[in-house]
Amino acid sequence: MDWKRTRAPAQLHSCSCGSTTVEVKPDGLVKLYRCHACQNILGDLTMGHEP
């Protein structure tokens, strides 16, 4: 599945480049998050453990 823009979960901080636009990619039971502007990976969360 392709990356989609989304709102960042509370525990993931904005990217060091200053962008607050985040993309998400579901990968099995894990959702990967990255910065839309510079493509840096911001982290991942296991589905079911989000606030």
mmCIF file of the N, C-alpha and C atoms, coordinates in Angstrom:
data_MODEL
# 
_entry.id   MODEL 
# 
loop_
_atom_site.group_PDB 
_atom_site.id 
_atom_site.type_symbol 
_atom_site.label_atom_id 
_atom_site.label_alt_id 
_atom_site.label_comp_id 
_atom_site.label_asym_id 
_atom_site.label_entity_id 
_atom_site.label_seq_id 
_atom_site.pdbx_PDB_ins_code 
_atom_site.Cartn_x 
_atom_site.Cartn_y 
_atom_site.Cartn_z 
_atom_site.occupancy 
_atom_site.B_iso_or_equiv 
_atom_site.pdbx_formal_charge 
_atom_site.auth_seq_id 
_atom_site.auth_comp_id 
_atom_site.auth_asym_id 
_atom_site.auth_atom_id 
_atom_site.pdbx_PDB_model_num 
ATOM 1   N N  . MET A 1 1  ? 0.843  -1.192 0.000  1.00 0.00 ? 1  MET A N  1 
ATOM 2   C CA . MET A 1 1  ? 0.000  0.000  0.000  1.00 0.00 ? 1  MET A CA 1 
ATOM 3   C C  . MET A 1 1  ? 0.882  1.246  0.000  1.00 0.00 ? 1  MET A C  1 
ATOM 4   N N  . ASP A 1 2  ? 0.418  2.268  -0.660 1.00 0.00 ? 2  ASP A N  1 
ATOM 5   C CA . ASP A 1 2  ? 1.189  3.495  -0.762 1.00 0.00 ? 2  ASP A CA 1 
ATOM 6   C C  . ASP A 1 2  ? 1.061  4.351  0.493  1.00 0.00 ? 2  ASP A C  1 
ATOM 7   N N  . TRP A 1 3  ? 1.984  5.310  0.602  1.00 0.00 ? 3  TRP A N  1 
ATOM 8   C CA . TRP A 1 3  ? 1.968  6.252  1.720  1.00 0.00 ? 3  TRP A CA 1 
ATOM 9   C C  . TRP A 1 3  ? 0.780  7.198  1.557  1.00 0.00 ? 3  TRP A C  1 
ATOM 10  N N  . LYS A 1 4  ? 0.104  7.528  2.680  1.00 0.00 ? 4  LYS A N  1 
ATOM 11  C CA . LYS A 1 4  ? -1.017 8.463  2.678  1.00 0.00 ? 4  LYS A CA 1 
ATOM 12  C C  . LYS A 1 4  ? -0.767 9.528  3.732  1.00 0.00 ? 4  LYS A C  1 
ATOM 13  N N  . ARG A 1 5  ? -1.186 10.748 3.445  1.00 0.00 ? 5  ARG A N  1 
ATOM 14  C CA . ARG A 1 5  ? -1.065 11.813 4.451  1.00 0.00 ? 5  ARG A CA 1 
ATOM 15  C C  . ARG A 1 5  ? -2.020 11.529 5.600  1.00 0.00 ? 5  ARG A C  1 
ATOM 16  N N  . THR A 1 6  ? -1.568 11.869 6.804  1.00 0.00 ? 6  THR A N  1 
ATOM 17  C CA . THR A 1 6  ? -2.392 11.648 7.978  1.00 0.00 ? 6  THR A CA 1 
ATOM 18  C C  . THR A 1 6  ? -1.980 12.610 9.075  1.00 0.00 ? 6  THR A C  1 
ATOM 19  N N  . ARG A 1 7  ? -2.697 12.584 10.172 1.00 0.00 ? 7  ARG A N  1 
ATOM 20  C CA . ARG A 1 7  ? -2.309 13.352 11.348 1.00 0.00 ? 7  ARG A CA 1 
ATOM 21  C C  . ARG A 1 7  ? -1.340 12.506 12.162 1.00 0.00 ? 7  ARG A C  1 
ATOM 22  N N  . ALA A 1 8  ? -0.325 13.139 12.689 1.00 0.00 ? 8  ALA A N  1 
ATOM 23  C CA . ALA A 1 8  ? 0.667  12.408 13.475 1.00 0.00 ? 8  ALA A CA 1 
ATOM 24  C C  . ALA A 1 8  ? 0.081  12.020 14.826 1.00 0.00 ? 8  ALA A C  1 
ATOM 25  N N  . PRO A 1 9  ? 0.301  10.794 15.264 1.00 0.00 ? 9  PRO A N  1 
ATOM 26  C CA . PRO A 1 9  ? -0.103 10.406 16.620 1.00 0.00 ? 9  PRO A CA 1 
ATOM 27  C C  . PRO A 1 9  ? 0.642  11.251 17.653 1.00 0.00 ? 9  PRO A C  1 
ATOM 28  N N  . ALA A 1 10 ? 0.071  11.384 18.822 1.00 0.00 ? 10 ALA A N  1 
ATOM 29  C CA . ALA A 1 10 ? 0.619  12.257 19.859 1.00 0.00 ? 10 ALA A CA 1 
ATOM 30  C C  . ALA A 1 10 ? 2.051  11.901 20.237 1.00 0.00 ? 10 ALA A C  1 
ATOM 31  N N  . GLN A 1 11 ? 2.389  10.611 20.223 1.00 0.00 ? 11 GLN A N  1 
ATOM 32  C CA . GLN A 1 11 ? 3.723  10.229 20.672 1.00 0.00 ? 11 GLN A CA 1 
ATOM 33  C C  . GLN A 1 11 ? 4.811  10.404 19.615 1.00 0.00 ? 11 GLN A C  1 
ATOM 34  N N  . LEU A 1 12 ? 4.437  10.740 18.390 1.00 0.00 ? 12 LEU A N  1 
ATOM 35  C CA . LEU A 1 12 ? 5.426  11.025 17.358 1.00 0.00 ? 12 LEU A CA 1 
ATOM 36  C C  . LEU A 1 12 ? 5.580  12.532 17.230 1.00 0.00 ? 12 LEU A C  1 
ATOM 37  N N  . HIS A 1 13 ? 6.802  12.985 17.259 1.00 0.00 ? 13 HIS A N  1 
ATOM 38  C CA . HIS A 1 13 ? 7.060  14.423 17.218 1.00 0.00 ? 13 HIS A CA 1 
ATOM 39  C C  . HIS A 1 13 ? 7.206  14.892 15.775 1.00 0.00 ? 13 HIS A C  1 
ATOM 40  N N  . SER A 1 14 ? 7.156  16.202 15.573 1.00 0.00 ? 14 SER A N  1 
ATOM 41  C CA . SER A 1 14 ? 7.352  16.727 14.229 1.00 0.00 ? 14 SER A CA 1 
ATOM 42  C C  . SER A 1 14 ? 8.792  16.479 13.794 1.00 0.00 ? 14 SER A C  1 
ATOM 43  N N  . CYS A 1 15 ? 9.006  16.515 12.515 1.00 0.00 ? 15 CYS A N  1 
ATOM 44  C CA . CYS A 1 15 ? 10.315 16.201 11.944 1.00 0.00 ? 15 CYS A CA 1 
ATOM 45  C C  . CYS A 1 15 ? 11.327 17.309 12.237 1.00 0.00 ? 15 CYS A C  1 
ATOM 46  N N  . SER A 1 16 ? 12.588 16.947 12.238 1.00 0.00 ? 16 SER A N  1 
ATOM 47  C CA . SER A 1 16 ? 13.649 17.924 12.482 1.00 0.00 ? 16 SER A CA 1 
ATOM 48  C C  . SER A 1 16 ? 13.742 18.974 11.379 1.00 0.00 ? 16 SER A C  1 
ATOM 49  N N  . CYS A 1 17 ? 13.164 18.693 10.207 1.00 0.00 ? 17 CYS A N  1 
ATOM 50  C CA . CYS A 1 17 ? 13.187 19.679 9.127  1.00 0.00 ? 17 CYS A CA 1 
ATOM 51  C C  . CYS A 1 17 ? 12.157 20.784 9.361  1.00 0.00 ? 17 CYS A C  1 
ATOM 52  N N  . GLY A 1 18 ? 11.288 20.592 10.353 1.00 0.00 ? 18 GLY A N  1 
ATOM 53  C CA . GLY A 1 18 ? 10.293 21.609 10.682 1.00 0.00 ? 18 GLY A CA 1 
ATOM 54  C C  . GLY A 1 18 ? 8.916  21.327 10.111 1.00 0.00 ? 18 GLY A C  1 
ATOM 55  N N  . SER A 1 19 ? 8.792  20.339 9.252  1.00 0.00 ? 19 SER A N  1 
ATOM 56  C CA . SER A 1 19 ? 7.498  20.017 8.663  1.00 0.00 ? 19 SER A CA 1 
ATOM 57  C C  . SER A 1 19 ? 6.616  19.289 9.676  1.00 0.00 ? 19 SER A C  1 
ATOM 58  N N  . THR A 1 20 ? 5.335  19.576 9.640  1.00 0.00 ? 20 THR A N  1 
ATOM 59  C CA . THR A 1 20 ? 4.382  18.871 10.500 1.00 0.00 ? 20 THR A CA 1 
ATOM 60  C C  . THR A 1 20 ? 3.467  17.966 9.687  1.00 0.00 ? 20 THR A C  1 
ATOM 61  N N  . THR A 1 21 ? 3.708  17.862 8.379  1.00 0.00 ? 21 THR A N  1 
ATOM 62  C CA . THR A 1 21 ? 2.910  17.000 7.522  1.00 0.00 ? 21 THR A CA 1 
ATOM 63  C C  . THR A 1 21 ? 3.487  15.591 7.561  1.00 0.00 ? 21 THR A C  1 
ATOM 64  N N  . VAL A 1 22 ? 2.637  14.627 7.882  1.00 0.00 ? 22 VAL A N  1 
ATOM 65  C CA . VAL A 1 22 ? 3.080  13.258 8.112  1.00 0.00 ? 22 VAL A CA 1 
ATOM 66  C C  . VAL A 1 22 ? 2.359  12.332 7.137  1.00 0.00 ? 22 VAL A C  1 
ATOM 67  N N  . GLU A 1 23 ? 3.036  11.256 6.739  1.00 0.00 ? 23 GLU A N  1 
ATOM 68  C CA . GLU A 1 23 ? 2.431  10.208 5.928  1.00 0.00 ? 23 GLU A CA 1 
ATOM 69  C C  . GLU A 1 23 ? 2.490  8.903  6.699  1.00 0.00 ? 23 GLU A C  1 
ATOM 70  N N  . VAL A 1 24 ? 1.536  8.023  6.425  1.00 0.00 ? 24 VAL A N  1 
ATOM 71  C CA . VAL A 1 24 ? 1.476  6.722  7.094  1.00 0.00 ? 24 VAL A CA 1 
ATOM 72  C C  . VAL A 1 24 ? 1.408  5.625  6.042  1.00 0.00 ? 24 VAL A C  1 
ATOM 73  N N  . LYS A 1 25 ? 2.010  4.477  6.373  1.00 0.00 ? 25 LYS A N  1 
ATOM 74  C CA . LYS A 1 25 ? 1.945  3.298  5.498  1.00 0.00 ? 25 LYS A CA 1 
ATOM 75  C C  . LYS A 1 25 ? 1.699  2.082  6.371  1.00 0.00 ? 25 LYS A C  1 
ATOM 76  N N  . PRO A 1 26 ? 0.508  1.480  6.285  1.00 0.00 ? 26 PRO A N  1 
ATOM 77  C CA . PRO A 1 26 ? 0.249  0.246  7.032  1.00 0.00 ? 26 PRO A CA 1 
ATOM 78  C C  . PRO A 1 26 ? 1.118  -0.882 6.488  1.00 0.00 ? 26 PRO A C  1 
ATOM 79  N N  . ASP A 1 27 ? 1.756  -1.616 7.381  1.00 0.00 ? 27 ASP A N  1 
ATOM 80  C CA . ASP A 1 27 ? 2.624  -2.726 6.991  1.00 0.00 ? 27 ASP A CA 1 
ATOM 81  C C  . ASP A 1 27 ? 2.317  -3.893 7.924  1.00 0.00 ? 27 ASP A C  1 
ATOM 82  N N  . GLY A 1 28 ? 1.306  -4.673 7.580  1.00 0.00 ? 28 GLY A N  1 
ATOM 83  C CA . GLY A 1 28 ? 0.875  -5.739 8.474  1.00 0.00 ? 28 GLY A CA 1 
ATOM 84  C C  . GLY A 1 28 ? 0.203  -5.143 9.703  1.00 0.00 ? 28 GLY A C  1 
ATOM 85  N N  . LEU A 1 29 ? 0.702  -5.486 10.880 1.00 0.00 ? 29 LEU A N  1 
ATOM 86  C CA . LEU A 1 29 ? 0.136  -4.951 12.123 1.00 0.00 ? 29 LEU A CA 1 
ATOM 87  C C  . LEU A 1 29 ? 0.814  -3.668 12.563 1.00 0.00 ? 29 LEU A C  1 
ATOM 88  N N  . VAL A 1 30 ? 1.743  -3.173 11.765 1.00 0.00 ? 30 VAL A N  1 
ATOM 89  C CA . VAL A 1 30 ? 2.503  -1.975 12.136 1.00 0.00 ? 30 VAL A CA 1 
ATOM 90  C C  . VAL A 1 30 ? 2.175  -0.855 11.157 1.00 0.00 ? 30 VAL A C  1 
ATOM 91  N N  . LYS A 1 31 ? 2.045  0.365  11.689 1.00 0.00 ? 31 LYS A N  1 
ATOM 92  C CA . LYS A 1 31 ? 1.887  1.542  10.841 1.00 0.00 ? 31 LYS A CA 1 
ATOM 93  C C  . LYS A 1 31 ? 3.198  2.317  10.899 1.00 0.00 ? 31 LYS A C  1 
ATOM 94  N N  . LEU A 1 32 ? 3.802  2.548  9.733  1.00 0.00 ? 32 LEU A N  1 
ATOM 95  C CA . LEU A 1 32 ? 5.032  3.316  9.649  1.00 0.00 ? 32 LEU A CA 1 
ATOM 96  C C  . LEU A 1 32 ? 4.683  4.770  9.360  1.00 0.00 ? 32 LEU A C  1 
ATOM 97  N N  . TYR A 1 33 ? 5.389  5.693  10.007 1.00 0.00 ? 33 TYR A N  1 
ATOM 98  C CA . TYR A 1 33 ? 5.157  7.120  9.808  1.00 0.00 ? 33 TYR A CA 1 
ATOM 99  C C  . TYR A 1 33 ? 6.424  7.773  9.290  1.00 0.00 ? 33 TYR A C  1 
ATOM 100 N N  . ARG A 1 34 ? 6.264  8.707  8.340  1.00 0.00 ? 34 ARG A N  1 
ATOM 101 C CA . ARG A 1 34 ? 7.410  9.452  7.830  1.00 0.00 ? 34 ARG A CA 1 
ATOM 102 C C  . ARG A 1 34 ? 6.992  10.894 7.565  1.00 0.00 ? 34 ARG A C  1 
ATOM 103 N N  . CYS A 1 35 ? 8.002  11.748 7.455  1.00 0.00 ? 35 CYS A N  1 
ATOM 104 C CA . CYS A 1 35 ? 7.788  13.151 7.124  1.00 0.00 ? 35 CYS A CA 1 
ATOM 105 C C  . CYS A 1 35 ? 7.435  13.266 5.651  1.00 0.00 ? 35 CYS A C  1 
ATOM 106 N N  . HIS A 1 36 ? 6.415  14.039 5.323  1.00 0.00 ? 36 HIS A N  1 
ATOM 107 C CA . HIS A 1 36 ? 6.019  14.218 3.926  1.00 0.00 ? 36 HIS A CA 1 
ATOM 108 C C  . HIS A 1 36 ? 7.061  15.030 3.157  1.00 0.00 ? 36 HIS A C  1 
ATOM 109 N N  . ALA A 1 37 ? 7.694  15.994 3.833  1.00 0.00 ? 37 ALA A N  1 
ATOM 110 C CA . ALA A 1 37 ? 8.614  16.900 3.142  1.00 0.00 ? 37 ALA A CA 1 
ATOM 111 C C  . ALA A 1 37 ? 9.958  16.258 2.814  1.00 0.00 ? 37 ALA A C  1 
ATOM 112 N N  . CYS A 1 38 ? 10.589 15.603 3.804  1.00 0.00 ? 38 CYS A N  1 
ATOM 113 C CA . CYS A 1 38 ? 11.946 15.099 3.576  1.00 0.00 ? 38 CYS A CA 1 
ATOM 114 C C  . CYS A 1 38 ? 12.041 13.576 3.610  1.00 0.00 ? 38 CYS A C  1 
ATOM 115 N N  . GLN A 1 39 ? 10.928 12.895 3.838  1.00 0.00 ? 39 GLN A N  1 
ATOM 116 C CA . GLN A 1 39 ? 10.844 11.433 3.814  1.00 0.00 ? 39 GLN A CA 1 
ATOM 117 C C  . GLN A 1 39 ? 11.552 10.732 4.975  1.00 0.00 ? 39 GLN A C  1 
ATOM 118 N N  . ASN A 1 40 ? 11.979 11.480 6.004  1.00 0.00 ? 40 ASN A N  1 
ATOM 119 C CA . ASN A 1 40 ? 12.592 10.841 7.172  1.00 0.00 ? 40 ASN A CA 1 
ATOM 120 C C  . ASN A 1 40 ? 11.557 10.004 7.907  1.00 0.00 ? 40 ASN A C  1 
ATOM 121 N N  . ILE A 1 41 ? 11.950 8.812  8.326  1.00 0.00 ? 41 ILE A N  1 
ATOM 122 C CA . ILE A 1 41 ? 11.060 7.954  9.097  1.00 0.00 ? 41 ILE A CA 1 
ATOM 123 C C  . ILE A 1 41 ? 10.940 8.517  10.518 1.00 0.00 ? 41 ILE A C  1 
ATOM 124 N N  . LEU A 1 42 ? 9.699  8.736  10.959 1.00 0.00 ? 42 LEU A N  1 
ATOM 125 C CA . LEU A 1 42 ? 9.453  9.310  12.279 1.00 0.00 ? 42 LEU A CA 1 
ATOM 126 C C  . LEU A 1 42 ? 9.241  8.233  13.337 1.00 0.00 ? 42 LEU A C  1 
ATOM 127 N N  . GLY A 1 43 ? 8.924  7.029  12.913 1.00 0.00 ? 43 GLY A N  1 
ATOM 128 C CA . GLY A 1 43 ? 8.701  5.947  13.851 1.00 0.00 ? 43 GLY A CA 1 
ATOM 129 C C  . GLY A 1 43 ? 7.571  5.063  13.372 1.00 0.00 ? 43 GLY A C  1 
ATOM 130 N N  . ASP A 1 44 ? 7.241  4.085  14.205 1.00 0.00 ? 44 ASP A N  1 
ATOM 131 C CA . ASP A 1 44 ? 6.149  3.168  13.868 1.00 0.00 ? 44 ASP A CA 1 
ATOM 132 C C  . ASP A 1 44 ? 5.364  2.826  15.117 1.00 0.00 ? 44 ASP A C  1 
ATOM 133 N N  . LEU A 1 45 ? 4.142  2.420  14.905 1.00 0.00 ? 45 LEU A N  1 
ATOM 134 C CA . LEU A 1 45 ? 3.251  2.029  16.002 1.00 0.00 ? 45 LEU A CA 1 
ATOM 135 C C  . LEU A 1 45 ? 2.567  0.741  15.630 1.00 0.00 ? 45 LEU A C  1 
ATOM 136 N N  . THR A 1 46 ? 2.432  -0.147 16.590 1.00 0.00 ? 46 THR A N  1 
ATOM 137 C CA . THR A 1 46 ? 1.656  -1.363 16.383 1.00 0.00 ? 46 THR A CA 1 
ATOM 138 C C  . THR A 1 46 ? 0.186  -1.016 16.488 1.00 0.00 ? 46 THR A C  1 
ATOM 139 N N  . MET A 1 47 ? -0.619 -1.453 15.539 1.00 0.00 ? 47 MET A N  1 
ATOM 140 C CA . MET A 1 47 ? -2.051 -1.160 15.568 1.00 0.00 ? 47 MET A CA 1 
ATOM 141 C C  . MET A 1 47 ? -2.652 -1.703 16.857 1.00 0.00 ? 47 MET A C  1 
ATOM 142 N N  . GLY A 1 48 ? -3.538 -0.919 17.458 1.00 0.00 ? 48 GLY A N  1 
ATOM 143 C CA . GLY A 1 48 ? -4.149 -1.316 18.710 1.00 0.00 ? 48 GLY A CA 1 
ATOM 144 C C  . GLY A 1 48 ? -3.460 -0.716 19.912 1.00 0.00 ? 48 GLY A C  1 
ATOM 145 N N  . HIS A 1 49 ? -2.322 -0.047 19.702 1.00 0.00 ? 49 HIS A N  1 
ATOM 146 C CA . HIS A 1 49 ? -1.599 0.575  20.804 1.00 0.00 ? 49 HIS A CA 1 
ATOM 147 C C  . HIS A 1 49 ? -1.494 2.082  20.616 1.00 0.00 ? 49 HIS A C  1 
ATOM 148 N N  . GLU A 1 50 ? -2.436 2.641  19.877 1.00 0.00 ? 50 GLU A N  1 
ATOM 149 C CA . GLU A 1 50 ? -2.454 4.081  19.675 1.00 0.00 ? 50 GLU A CA 1 
ATOM 150 C C  . GLU A 1 50 ? -3.347 4.729  20.732 1.00 0.00 ? 50 GLU A C  1 
ATOM 151 N N  . PRO A 1 51 ? -3.049 5.963  21.085 1.00 0.00 ? 51 PRO A N  1 
ATOM 152 C CA . PRO A 1 51 ? -3.867 6.634  22.116 1.00 0.00 ? 51 PRO A CA 1 
ATOM 153 C C  . PRO A 1 51 ? -5.290 6.893  21.671 1.00 0.00 ? 51 PRO A C  1 
# 
